[in-house]
Amino acid sequence: EDFLRHYTHLHQHVATLYGLTAFAWGEAPRAQVRALVAADHTLIEQMLAHYNGPLMDSVKAWNQAAYAAGVSTLATGTPVTIKPALPLPPLATTAATGA
């Protein structure tokens, strides 16, 4: 339960940060917002490491036992990661838009 509640708080925090930056057309996020985003990124990386390690170990152990018993195994794949964001296009200027 604590982990589920923690993810709900994290989701709310990320959604709030999105709201703070989504409507700032043409303006870079303030330093405080960038610091909060960096802290969230670090927290998400820690959570992924927590689950990618023990969870994948548990799945491997389950699959070994299941294979030995002749029953279905669990699908596996690569660990979940955060991919780097693509660069944003340059901002349009009034000279470039002809306005």
Accessible surface in RSA format (square Angstrom, percent):
REM  Atomic radii and reference values for relative SASA: ProtOr
REM  Chains: A
REM  Algorithm: Lee & Richards
REM  Probe-radius: 1.40
REM  Slices: 20
REM RES _ NUM      All-atoms   Total-Side   Main-Chain    Non-polar    All polar
REM                ABS   REL    ABS   REL    ABS   REL    ABS   REL    ABS   REL
RES GLU A   1   179.80 103.2 139.89 105.8  39.91  95.0  53.12 102.7 126.68 103.4
RES ASP A   2   100.84  70.6  96.01  95.6   4.83  11.4  29.42  69.2  71.41  71.2
RES PHE A   3   113.51  56.8 113.19  70.1   0.32   0.8 113.50  68.8   0.00   0.0
RES LEU A   4   130.20  72.5 127.13  90.9   3.07   7.7 127.70  89.7   2.50   6.7
RES ARG A   5   146.72  61.6 141.12  71.9   5.60  13.3  55.20  75.4  91.52  55.5
RES HIS A   6    73.01  39.9  71.57  49.7   1.44   3.7  50.58  52.1  22.42  26.1
RES TYR A   7    73.24  34.2  70.31  40.0   2.93   7.6  65.62  49.3   7.61   9.4
RES THR A   8    87.95  62.6  83.19  84.3   4.76  11.3  62.45  83.9  25.50  38.6
RES HIS A   9   101.92  55.7  97.65  67.9   4.27  10.9  75.75  78.1  26.17  30.4
RES LEU A  10    21.60  12.0  17.15  12.3   4.44  11.2  20.92  14.7   0.68   1.8
RES HIS A  11   132.59  72.5 127.94  88.9   4.64  11.9  88.23  90.9  44.36  51.6
RES GLN A  12   114.06  63.8 110.81  81.0   3.26   7.8  33.46  71.2  80.60  61.1
RES HIS A  13    70.04  38.3  66.90  46.5   3.14   8.0  51.63  53.2  18.41  21.4
RES VAL A  14    61.23  40.3  60.59  54.9   0.64   1.5  60.63  52.7   0.59   1.6
RES ALA A  15    50.97  46.9  37.55  58.0  13.42  30.5  43.69  61.5   7.28  19.3
RES THR A  16    75.94  54.0  66.23  67.1   9.70  23.1  55.78  74.9  20.15  30.5
RES LEU A  17    10.29   5.7   9.67   6.9   0.61   1.5  10.00   7.0   0.28   0.8
RES TYR A  18   151.82  70.9 146.25  83.2   5.57  14.5 108.57  81.6  43.25  53.3
RES GLY A  19    35.91  44.3   0.00   N/A  35.91  44.3  24.85  68.2  11.06  24.8
RES LEU A  20    96.95  54.0  72.79  52.1  24.16  60.7  75.99  53.4  20.96  56.4
RES THR A  21    44.81  31.9  30.76  31.2  14.04  33.5  18.28  24.5  26.53  40.1
RES ALA A  22    29.22  26.9   4.95   7.6  24.27  55.2  14.75  20.8  14.47  38.3
RES PHE A  23   156.84  78.5 137.49  85.2  19.35  50.4 138.27  83.8  18.57  53.1
RES ALA A  24    36.15  33.2  19.37  29.9  16.78  38.2  28.07  39.5   8.09  21.4
RES TRP A  25   213.01  85.5 190.90  92.4  22.11  51.9 179.77  95.9  33.24  53.9
RES GLY A  26    51.70  63.8   0.00   N/A  51.70  63.8  20.60  56.5  31.10  69.7
RES GLU A  27   127.14  73.0 109.48  82.8  17.67  42.1  35.01  67.7  92.13  75.2
RES ALA A  28    83.36  76.6  54.25  83.7  29.12  66.2  60.03  84.5  23.33  61.8
RES PRO A  29    53.18  38.8  45.13  41.1   8.04  29.2  51.69  42.7   1.49   9.2
RES ARG A  30   159.35  66.9 150.43  76.7   8.92  21.2  71.47  97.7  87.87  53.3
RES ALA A  31    62.52  57.5  52.97  81.8   9.54  21.7  53.95  76.0   8.56  22.7
RES GLN A  32   114.65  64.1 109.07  79.7   5.58  13.3  52.71 112.2  61.94  47.0
RES VAL A  33     7.48   4.9   7.48   6.8   0.00   0.0   7.48   6.5   0.00   0.0
RES ARG A  34   127.47  53.5 121.05  61.7   6.43  15.3  55.37  75.7  72.11  43.7
RES ALA A  35    63.13  58.0  49.36  76.2  13.77  31.3  56.88  80.1   6.26  16.6
RES LEU A  36    74.82  41.7  74.59  53.4   0.23   0.6  74.82  52.5   0.00   0.0
RES VAL A  37    72.74  47.9  71.82  65.0   0.92   2.2  72.25  62.8   0.50   1.3
RES ALA A  38    57.22  52.6  50.11  77.3   7.11  16.2  56.03  78.9   1.19   3.1
RES ALA A  39    57.81  53.2  45.31  69.9  12.49  28.4  53.37  75.2   4.43  11.7
RES ASP A  40    11.81   8.3  11.81  11.8   0.00   0.0   5.13  12.1   6.69   6.7
RES HIS A  41    85.15  46.5  82.58  57.4   2.57   6.6  59.85  61.7  25.30  29.4
RES THR A  42    74.16  52.7  71.67  72.7   2.49   5.9  48.11  64.6  26.05  39.4
RES LEU A  43    56.10  31.2  54.78  39.2   1.31   3.3  55.74  39.1   0.35   1.0
RES ILE A  44    48.26  27.5  48.26  36.0   0.00   0.0  48.26  34.8   0.00   0.0
RES GLU A  45    69.81  40.1  66.36  50.2   3.45   8.2  28.78  55.7  41.03  33.5
RES GLN A  46   108.19  60.5  99.07  72.4   9.12  21.7  42.15  89.7  66.04  50.1
RES MET A  47    22.65  11.7  20.04  13.3   2.62   6.2  21.12  18.0   1.54   2.0
RES LEU A  48    34.92  19.4  34.73  24.8   0.19   0.5  34.92  24.5   0.00   0.0
RES ALA A  49    68.68  63.1  50.71  78.3  17.97  40.9  59.19  83.4   9.49  25.1
RES HIS A  50    87.16  47.6  78.04  54.2   9.13  23.3  57.20  59.0  29.96  34.9
RES TYR A  51    71.46  33.4  71.25  40.5   0.21   0.5  63.85  48.0   7.61   9.4
RES ASN A  52    31.96  22.0  27.12  26.2   4.84  11.7  11.26  27.1  20.70  20.0
RES GLY A  53    31.65  39.0   0.00   N/A  31.65  39.0  30.72  84.3   0.94   2.1
RES PRO A  54    74.41  54.2  69.34  63.2   5.07  18.4  73.41  60.6   1.00   6.2
RES LEU A  55    99.41  55.4  95.23  68.1   4.18  10.5  98.72  69.3   0.69   1.9
RES MET A  56    38.87  20.1  38.87  25.7   0.00   0.0  19.65  16.7  19.22  25.5
RES ASP A  57    90.30  63.3  83.92  83.5   6.38  15.1  28.52  67.1  61.78  61.6
RES SER A  58    67.58  57.1  57.32  76.5  10.26  23.6  32.14  68.4  35.44  49.6
RES VAL A  59    21.55  14.2  20.68  18.7   0.87   2.1  21.55  18.7   0.00   0.0
RES LYS A  60   120.53  58.8 117.65  72.2   2.89   6.9  68.20  61.4  52.33  55.7
RES ALA A  61    59.75  54.9  51.05  78.8   8.71  19.8  54.04  76.1   5.72  15.1
RES TRP A  62   134.35  53.9 128.01  62.0   6.34  14.9 132.50  70.6   1.85   3.0
RES ASN A  63    26.08  18.0  25.13  24.3   0.95   2.3  15.29  36.8  10.79  10.4
RES GLN A  64   134.14  75.0 123.39  90.2  10.74  25.6  45.46  96.8  88.68  67.3
RES ALA A  65    63.29  58.2  50.61  78.1  12.68  28.8  59.12  83.2   4.17  11.0
RES ALA A  66     4.59   4.2   0.42   0.6   4.17   9.5   4.03   5.7   0.56   1.5
RES TYR A  67   178.58  83.4 167.29  95.2  11.29  29.4 120.15  90.3  58.43  72.0
RES ALA A  68    91.80  84.4  50.27  77.6  41.53  94.5  60.10  84.6  31.70  84.0
RES ALA A  69    75.56  69.5  38.33  59.1  37.23  84.7  50.99  71.8  24.57  65.1
RES GLY A  70    68.06  83.9   0.00   N/A  68.06  83.9  34.75  95.4  33.31  74.6
RES VAL A  71    86.41  56.9  70.79  64.1  15.62  37.6  78.23  68.0   8.18  22.2
RES SER A  72    99.55  84.1  79.47 106.1  20.08  46.3  48.10 102.4  51.46  72.1
RES THR A  73    69.02  49.1  44.63  45.2  24.40  58.1  14.37  19.3  54.65  82.6
RES LEU A  74    89.91  50.1  83.07  59.4   6.84  17.2  84.94  59.7   4.96  13.4
RES ALA A  75   105.57  97.1  67.65 104.4  37.92  86.3  78.51 110.6  27.06  71.7
RES THR A  76    82.63  58.8  44.74  45.4  37.88  90.3  18.99  25.5  63.63  96.2
RES GLY A  77    52.59  64.9   0.00   N/A  52.59  64.9  37.50 102.9  15.10  33.8
RES THR A  78   125.97  89.6 104.01 105.4  21.96  52.3  76.85 103.2  49.13  74.3
RES PRO A  79    71.69  52.2  61.55  56.1  10.14  36.9  63.57  52.5   8.12  50.5
RES VAL A  80    93.89  61.8  87.74  79.4   6.14  14.8  93.00  80.8   0.88   2.4
RES THR A  81    93.86  66.8  73.24  74.2  20.62  49.2  56.84  76.3  37.02  56.0
RES ILE A  82    61.47  35.0  39.81  29.7  21.66  52.2  43.23  31.1  18.23  49.5
RES LYS A  83   167.38  81.7 149.99  92.0  17.39  41.4  94.54  85.1  72.84  77.6
RES PRO A  84   124.53  90.8 100.15  91.3  24.37  88.6 111.51  92.1  13.02  80.9
RES ALA A  85    98.13  90.2  63.33  97.7  34.80  79.2  72.64 102.3  25.49  67.5
RES LEU A  86   156.44  87.1 141.85 101.5  14.59  36.7 142.15  99.8  14.29  38.5
RES PRO A  87   122.80  89.5  96.23  87.7  26.57  96.6 107.07  88.4  15.73  97.7
RES LEU A  88   162.95  90.7 138.76  99.3  24.18  60.8 138.88  97.5  24.06  64.8
RES PRO A  89   105.61  77.0  90.05  82.1  15.56  56.6  96.82  79.9   8.79  54.7
RES PRO A  90   129.08  94.1 102.59  93.5  26.49  96.3 113.92  94.1  15.16  94.2
RES LEU A  91   129.52  72.1 110.08  78.8  19.44  48.9 111.87  78.6  17.65  47.5
RES ALA A  92    79.58  73.2  43.93  67.8  35.65  81.1  50.56  71.2  29.01  76.9
RES THR A  93    81.49  58.0  74.64  75.7   6.86  16.3  72.82  97.8   8.68  13.1
RES THR A  94    99.27  70.6  95.63  97.0   3.64   8.7  65.67  88.2  33.60  50.8
RES ALA A  95    95.96  88.2  62.68  96.7  33.28  75.7  74.71 105.2  21.25  56.3
RES ALA A  96    84.00  77.2  40.87  63.1  43.13  98.1  52.30  73.6  31.70  84.0
RES THR A  97    85.45  60.8  49.16  49.8  36.30  86.5  53.52  71.9  31.94  48.3
RES GLY A  98    69.70  86.0   0.00   N/A  69.70  86.0  35.82  98.3  33.88  75.9
RES ALA A  99   110.03 101.2  46.07  71.1  63.96 145.5  83.48 117.6  26.54  70.3
END  Absolute sums over single chains surface
CHAIN  1 A     8506.5       6977.1       1529.4       5965.2       2541.2
END  Absolute sums over all chains
TOTAL          8506.5       6977.1       1529.4       5965.2       2541.2
